Amino acid sequence: MLAGFLLHLRDARLPVSTTEFLTLLGALQARVVGPSLDDFYILARACLIKDESLYDRFDQAFATYFREVETLPGFDAGAVPEEWLQLAARRHLSAADRQKLEALGWERLMQQFRERLAEQKERHAGGSKWIGTGGSSPFGHGGYHPEGIRIGGESGGNRTAVKVWEKREFRNLDDSVELGTRNIKVALKRLRRFARSGAAEELDLEGTIAGTARNAGTLDLQLRPERHNAVKVLLFLDVGGSMDDHIQVCEELFSACRSEFKHLEHFYFHNCVYENLWQDNRRRFDQRIATSDVLHKYGSDYKLIFVGDATMSPYEILYPQGSVEHSNPEPGAAWIRRLTEAFPHAVWLNPEPQRRWEHTQSIQLLQDLLGRRMYPLTLAGLGEAMKQLSRSG
């Protein structure tokens, strides 16, 4: 079984050596951990993975290899914690019940939240008023409400929260991902055509040989313009939340950009751009970059490319304090306007299927802010986006 595990990790392009694998086997023989899959995961990662940037790839490979574990004999499918059953209550709301739940509006929602904090004295589950779990109250987690504030815990799966009170961890996109689909490979060629331009000179070997032959052996050096990447790009990448559904295609695009654009600066944001950006998701809370610094540091000749699903509460774009995870002093729309004014050559690439755009208010708002320069993250969409940047360049 473990020999197959080693091969599976290597298939996932994880640099696991035979020596590291023998170390893992030795630790198992010495009973360093007990017969627990969780303990084995920790031990395997410690023995086999030496670079923390590969942890995410290891997690995915581990999960796919051991996904059949829960079907093995002895797995107690009935041992479900009571709290899980309470959270399941949200699934039993009928369509009529959901329609009765009122979207409160931003000011009324925040006012009710302050009142609940002042009044509530104990834990609640399954209700419609108090801060709790698994109910239809606008406050808590694991339940359903068309507009609410999620406090800790896991999402109820509906993605309707307009505020989230918890520390959220995002992972960096992997810029070494090999392009896995033909569509993205073709798109890479489009990016390459857009990026290449004549610049400094380089040796024209064929011309030099031909000229030397014509001169009866006297060296005739000939030079030609070197074709290199002269385009400057700012890449703004939305991470976390609903963007988790699009990690693979975004990593493929990120990898393509890293290989094609010599002058590339990338920044992360969540849902909408606000007063701060970051370049490392693992240190996003203590190594932030002021968006105003980006506006002043880079010239207007940079091409600005946003990548995100633009799917969020409209409050996050239109209202101060509307961000889902912090109290932003200015609405996201103000920062989008500043960025597009400073970098007029801008497009937005959206991995969400285009057929859903007209049904999502936040997408329509950002479409208007970008001057309708939003394109689907598809072969055709990338082509149109590159044409737009070429026209504006």
Helices and strands as residue ranges (DSSP letters): H 2-11, H 18-29, H 37-48, G 52-54, H 55-65, G 69-71, H 82-87, G 88-92, H 95-100, H 106-119, E 124-125, E 132-133, E 139-141, E 148-151, E 161-165, H 182-195, E 196-203, H 205-214, E 223-229, E 232-238, G 241-246, H 247-260, E 263-269, E 276-278, G 281-283, E 288-290, H 291-297, E 303-307, H 315-318, H 332-342, E 346-350, G 354-359, H 361-369, E 374-376, H 379-392
